[in-house]
Amino acid sequence: MSAHPYSPAFEVGGFGFVSGALSIDADGVAVGGRTEAIDAAMTRLSERLATIGMTLSQIVKTTYFVTDVSLRDEANKHYEATFSEPRPARSFVEVSALPYGATVEIEAIAHGRK
């Protein structure tokens, strides 16, 4: 994968803004399967948060971009398993395509340090 002209995550004023994390493996290859793709995107999101010293538990808002809106049920189950209540706000948007052949991309806003 080539370098990109943006930060994977950026912290300012106690907020962490995380660029979209794709459903790719550590080598940049799209992960197949529905729940596997969601897991991979969340893993990449967690890695990006770590670059600014934050964790998934600090997320206050996510936006999911998916190439198939029917992934919503799997995403909801995954959200319930990943985040405790009160869970972060979330938007869920279907798009025609994502980079690298990915099927899921998750961006997030986090707040505070632990």
N, C-alpha and C positions, 0 to 999 in steps of 0.2 A: 504494500500500500504506500502511496506517495504521501509526502508531508502536506499538510493543509495550511492555508493562510489564516487560521483562527485558533484560539485556545480551546482545548478540550473542555476546560472549566475555568471559570474566572470568579474570584471572590472580591466583593466590595461591600463595605458597610455591614458586614456580618451576613451577607447573602452570598450564596454560591449559585452561579448560573452555569448550567451544564449543557454543552452542545449535544446534539442528537447522538445517541449511542445506538449503533446498528446491531442487528442480529447476525453478527459474524463471529468467527472464532478468533483466537489470538493471532492467527496468521492472516486474517482479513478475508477468509473464505465464508461465504454465506452458509448459515446453519439451516438444515432442512428440518421439517417437522414443525408442528404448531406450537406445542408447549416448549419444545427445545429452542425454538427461535425466540420466544418470549424470555426464557431463561438466559440465553446468550446476550440479548440486548440489556437485560438487567445487570448481568455480570460486567459488561462493558461500561454501563452507567456507574456502577459501583467503583470501578477502576478510575474513571474520570473524576468522581467525587474525591477519591483518595489523593489525587494530585493537588488538591487544595485543602487537605486535612479534614475532609468531611465524610460522613457515612450516609447510608440510605435512611437511617433513622432521623436524619435532619431534613429530609425532603418535605416541602410544604405544597408543591404543585408539580404535576407531571403532564406531559403531552405525549400521547402515543400516536405515531403515524404508522398505519398498517396498509398492506396492499390487499387485504381481505377483511372487511368489517365483521365478518362472521367469527373472527378471532376474539370478539368481545367476551364471550363466555369464558374462554380459557384465560384471558387477561384478567377478568374479574376474580376468578378463583386464585390466580397467581397474586393479585393485589392483596386479597384477604390474607394469604399466607405470608406475604412479604412485609406488610405494614400493619402495625397495631393501631387500634382506634385511639384517637380520631385519625382516620387515614387521610393522606394528602388529597387535595383537590386533584381532579384529573380531567383532561379532555381526550377524546378518542376520535381520530380522524382517518378516513380512508383516503389513500393517495394512489395514483396510477402506477408509480414505480419508486423504488429507493435505490441508492447507490450500491454497487457491488452485488446486485441481485438479492439483497436483503429483503425480508418481508415485514420486519418490525424495526422501528426506530423510536427511541424514547429520549425526550429531553426533560430537564427538571430544573426546578428552583429549590434551593435548600436554604436553611437559615440557622445561625448559631453555631457555636463550637461545643464539642463534648469533651 
